[in-house]
Structure formats: structure tokens, C-alpha cells
Amino acid sequence: MSSKIQPANGKLGVMVVGMGAVATTLIAGVEAVRKGLAKPIGSLSQMGSIRLGKRTDGKSPLIKDFAPLASLDDVVFTGWDIFPENMYEAAKHAQVLDNDQLRTIQPYLESIEPMPAVFDQHYVKRLNGTHVKKGKSKCDLAQQVRSDIQAFKEKCERVVMIWTGSTEIFLEPTPIHDNIEAFEKALVNDDPAIAPSQIYAYAALKEGIPFANGAPNLTVDLPCMIELSKQTGAPICGKDFKTGQTFMKTVLAPAFKARMLGLSGWYSTNILGNRDGEVLDDPESFKTKEESKLGVLEYILQPSLHPDLYKDIFHKVRINYYPPRGDNKEGWDNIDIFGWLGYPMQIKVDFLCRDSILAAPLALDLVLFLDLAKRSPELSHLGIQEWLSFYFKSPQTAPGLYPEHDLFIQLMKLKNTLRHIMGEDLITHLGLEYYD
Ligand SMILES: NC(=O)c1ccc[n+]([C@@H]2O[C@H](COP(=O)([O-])OP(=O)(O)OC[C@H]3O[C@@H](n4cnc5c(N)ncnc54)[C@H](O)[C@@H]3O)[C@@H](O)[C@H]2O)c1
């Protein structure tokens, strides 16, 4: 093990903002795995392996045995929600996991109750919370969240925060986001450009703890937050878990481009019936999601480099709230491609997925990898952790740098970062040495 990375001793506290479908599926899942009742399927950190050295060396340890990640046995959860239900009630409400399965870990789930949240209905129109903090100003609310973090720090060795709360209305950066000083002034002045997610993120970064964003909200992709993240050595990464349709898109689009097949249109539509679907039924929240989903094709296909293939793509994304399906989303894609001499072809994808089953392992990996980044001297003061792009619809990159959306480039980047911080040779796939 690289001697520079601090070991993962003691408890890792995970503070979850928004304890709904994804959060309860994460928390219940971690407990079920700890008790030997289920496997952490879908989690790269728990099930993935990493090749070290040459293909002929036969060395491919599990990632969790290679990098000094926190053990699941050391993970402790707390969090905030605008509803006071404990994790057992919230998981039943979310209807993702079977009641029989939930009953096997009922006392544990009942022991976790959300703290009152920072919430303002202006930013999530379809929700009306009762379990909310009261404060004189946004600055006061940020102080209250910092107090919650400080109290949790007393019980744990290290802490990370992850947003699995609802999608907020579409916001764009304003001058108050230009630097920390301007942002802090705006907190005092209750500036409407500061959404609740920014208040949590600010509190986390101020306390020096990493922050991950599972939703597409404008939260840490702001100059003031990048500055704060670097200043306090609290890593940040991208936004909006890459789970269903966008996951598929970032697998298929690189394949078309690899073969130099053209694309004329990509129509994506979904039906979704959980609370997330209800929130996204509001046009202002949907716009935030839409922006996050639309970006990927442009970056992967690079129409400016390949105008004959990708100049005029018609790309559309719809999400329809349809209660009967609950968390079991169905996503359809109609893809119009063209090949040799311009002859058209079509591909249809019908993904009958389970939203939170796909998202929970990503949330787990993110908290474990962010904790590792915090303990790694090479990563902790970089601010943005581009190597975690793998998990996001909207990866975060240094200003001016275009993001990598191709899932397999993202995976290579993630694994090479682990090799790098652990002092192992990077794998380039050149492979000439086998033929010397
Ligand atoms: N499941 C997926 O595949 C997936 C993929 C990408 C992104 N996401 C995003 O993850 C988020 C969570 O999804 P979900 O299915 O768990 O939704 P959910 O509605 O079940 O849970 C969100 C929870 O956040 C709470 N909340 C809202 N605002 C809050 C605030 N200010 N403070 C504290 N709590 C707050 C809500 O009360 C709710 O319990 C959504 O933004 C969703 O768009 C989910």
C-alpha cells in the first residue's frame, strides 16, 4: 500500500441529504450486505477487480483489497429530510425493496431518523415538507447544518456528504457565485440564487468534508465552491447519477463513433412513477434534468470534428410521470443511425430498469472513493475529482476542459487514478512488450 495515503481507521460517517428512494435503498442495502443477506451487485468498489502489471502477471485483486477503502462494517449513516419518517418507514414508502427483505433489517432501519432539513418550496415546487429548519437567514441555516456535521464528527473518525435529495429548479450561476466572499455575503442577504443544496454543500466544504451530488442541481459546479473545496481539502465531483438511459447512451454512442457510423436522431422517453418522477413533472425541475441529460451526445460524438456524421443530430429527452410503475422506470430509445454510403438503420432500446437499484451502488462507491480522495495527499487539495466522472451524467472538470462522457474512458481514468495513487504502473493497453 502507498504509505502516503492515510489508512481508513475508525468509523466513516455518511451524511445523506434527502432520505428517499435512493437513500433508503443504499442504507438498507449496505446493512443487508453487512449481515450477509445479499451481495453488493453493481458496486465497482465492492465487486470490481483491477489488473496490476502485465497481462501475464496474473495479478487482478479486488479494488477494495487493493486501495485502502473504508470497510462497509465501519460505515455509519445519518442525514436530513423534509419528512420525519425513519428509514424503515421511508423505505416502505419508496416501494423499492420487498417488505420481507426490509423486515430482516427493520430495527436497524428504524434506528435512523432524519434531522430537520434546509428546504424552501420555491426550489422544489412539488414538495411540501414539514420537517424543516427555521433560521433568520440562509447564513443561519448553513450554521445549523455545520452544527449537525460537527455533532456527527464527534461520533465518527471521518465524514462525507452525499445529496440524494430532489431535483431543484433550473438555476444558473450569478456573480454571487464568483468567489467565497461574495457567496458568504449572499448567504447573509438571503440571495434567491442560493438553493438549499448549495447551503448543504457550503456547510460540508467549510467543514472540510467531501460532497457528492446525485441530482442535476447547480450545487458545487460553481467557482466559489471549487475555491472552497481546494481551500479546505474537501473533494467534490460531478452531478446526477448516471444510471439508466444516459448510462446506455454513453455506452452506445462511443460504439457508433468508434465504427464511424453516423447519427441523425436520438429520441429518448421514460415513464416513471416514484416521487422523483413527480418532482420532475414540474417543468422547472425537469429543465434541470434535461440539461444534464442532453449534454452527453455532443461531447462524445464531437460534431465539429465529424460534421458528415454528427452535424445535424435531433436529440430529444422526455420524462413522463406515470404512477403505476413506481420506481420501476421504463426507458425507450429510438436511435436513427446511418452507415456505408449513407444508408439508414434503426436501433430500439427498451430498458425496464429499477431506478434506485441502479443508483444505490453508485452512491456507495462515491462516498467510499471520496473518502479515499480525502485521505490521499495527491487528490485531496485538487478540488474536482475528475476520475469519478464514471458515476455522473454531468462530470465536473477544470474550467475550460471538456468532460469525458464515454463510460469506458471514464472507467480507465478511474482505475488508472487508483493505480497512480497506489504507486503502481499505469495500464496503457499498448501491449508491444508481449511481442518483443
Ligand atoms: N434513481 C436514479 O436512478 C437516479 C439517477 C440520477 C439522479 N437521481 C436523482 O437522485 C435524487 C433522489 O432520487 P430518489 O428517487 O431517491 O427521489 P425521492 O423523491 O425518493 O427522494 C428524495 C428525497 O429528498 C428529500 N428532499 C428534497 N429536498 C430536500 C432538502 N432540501 N433537504 C433534505 N431532503 C430533501 C425528499 O423529501 C425525498 O425524501 C433525485 O434528484 C433524482 O433526480 C436518481
PDBQT file of the ligand as one rigid body, heavy atoms in Angstrom, charges set to zero:
ROOT
HETATM    1  N1  LIG A 501     -32.558   6.734  -9.048  1.00  0.00    +0.000 N 
HETATM    2  C1  LIG A 501     -31.896   7.102 -10.095  1.00  0.00    +0.000 C 
HETATM    3  O1  LIG A 501     -31.641   6.313 -10.982  1.00  0.00    +0.000 OA
HETATM    4  C2  LIG A 501     -31.372   8.497 -10.196  1.00  0.00    +0.000 A 
HETATM    5  C3  LIG A 501     -30.482   8.794 -11.218  1.00  0.00    +0.000 A 
HETATM    6  C4  LIG A 501     -29.979  10.078 -11.314  1.00  0.00    +0.000 A 
HETATM    7  C5  LIG A 501     -30.354  11.035 -10.409  1.00  0.00    +0.000 A 
HETATM    8  N2  LIG A 501     -31.245  10.744  -9.445  1.00  0.00    +0.000 N 
HETATM    9  C6  LIG A 501     -31.628  11.824  -8.553  1.00  0.00    +0.000 C 
HETATM   10  O2  LIG A 501     -31.452  11.438  -7.208  1.00  0.00    +0.000 OA
HETATM   11  C7  LIG A 501     -32.363  12.187  -6.408  1.00  0.00    +0.000 C 
HETATM   12  C8  LIG A 501     -33.071  11.255  -5.471  1.00  0.00    +0.000 C 
HETATM   13  O3  LIG A 501     -33.902  10.355  -6.185  1.00  0.00    +0.000 OA
HETATM   14  P1  LIG A 501     -34.984   9.491  -5.407  1.00  0.00    +0.000 P 
HETATM   15  O4  LIG A 501     -35.583   8.564  -6.400  1.00  0.00    +0.000 OA
HETATM   16  O5  LIG A 501     -34.379   8.945  -4.171  1.00  0.00    +0.000 OA
HETATM   17  O6  LIG A 501     -36.050  10.602  -5.045  1.00  0.00    +0.000 OA
HETATM   18  P2  LIG A 501     -37.022  10.659  -3.772  1.00  0.00    +0.000 P 
HETATM   19  O7  LIG A 501     -38.041  11.683  -4.087  1.00  0.00    +0.000 OA
HETATM   20  O8  LIG A 501     -37.486   9.302  -3.395  1.00  0.00    +0.000 OA
HETATM   21  O9  LIG A 501     -36.072  11.161  -2.601  1.00  0.00    +0.000 OA
HETATM   22  C9  LIG A 501     -35.639  12.480  -2.487  1.00  0.00    +0.000 C 
HETATM   23  C10 LIG A 501     -35.796  12.888  -1.054  1.00  0.00    +0.000 C 
HETATM   24  O10 LIG A 501     -35.214  14.158  -0.889  1.00  0.00    +0.000 OA
HETATM   25  C11 LIG A 501     -35.986  14.853   0.047  1.00  0.00    +0.000 C 
HETATM   26  N3  LIG A 501     -35.648  16.272  -0.072  1.00  0.00    +0.000 N 
HETATM   27  C12 LIG A 501     -35.981  17.154  -1.043  1.00  0.00    +0.000 A 
HETATM   28  N4  LIG A 501     -35.433  18.352  -0.802  1.00  0.00    +0.000 NA
HETATM   29  C13 LIG A 501     -34.707  18.220   0.327  1.00  0.00    +0.000 A 
HETATM   30  C14 LIG A 501     -33.894  19.108   1.075  1.00  0.00    +0.000 A 
HETATM   31  N5  LIG A 501     -33.730  20.375   0.693  1.00  0.00    +0.000 N 
HETATM   32  N6  LIG A 501     -33.280  18.632   2.184  1.00  0.00    +0.000 NA
HETATM   33  C15 LIG A 501     -33.440  17.354   2.575  1.00  0.00    +0.000 A 
HETATM   34  N7  LIG A 501     -34.217  16.473   1.911  1.00  0.00    +0.000 NA
HETATM   35  C16 LIG A 501     -34.828  16.906   0.791  1.00  0.00    +0.000 A 
HETATM   36  C17 LIG A 501     -37.407  14.476  -0.284  1.00  0.00    +0.000 C 
HETATM   37  O11 LIG A 501     -38.266  14.689   0.784  1.00  0.00    +0.000 OA
HETATM   38  C18 LIG A 501     -37.238  12.996  -0.606  1.00  0.00    +0.000 C 
HETATM   39  O12 LIG A 501     -37.439  12.170   0.521  1.00  0.00    +0.000 OA
HETATM   40  C19 LIG A 501     -33.292  12.928  -7.376  1.00  0.00    +0.000 C 
HETATM   41  O13 LIG A 501     -32.860  14.252  -7.522  1.00  0.00    +0.000 OA
HETATM   42  C20 LIG A 501     -33.079  12.193  -8.667  1.00  0.00    +0.000 C 
HETATM   43  O14 LIG A 501     -33.323  13.001  -9.809  1.00  0.00    +0.000 OA
HETATM   44  C21 LIG A 501     -31.767   9.493  -9.304  1.00  0.00    +0.000 A 
ENDROOT
TORSDOF 0
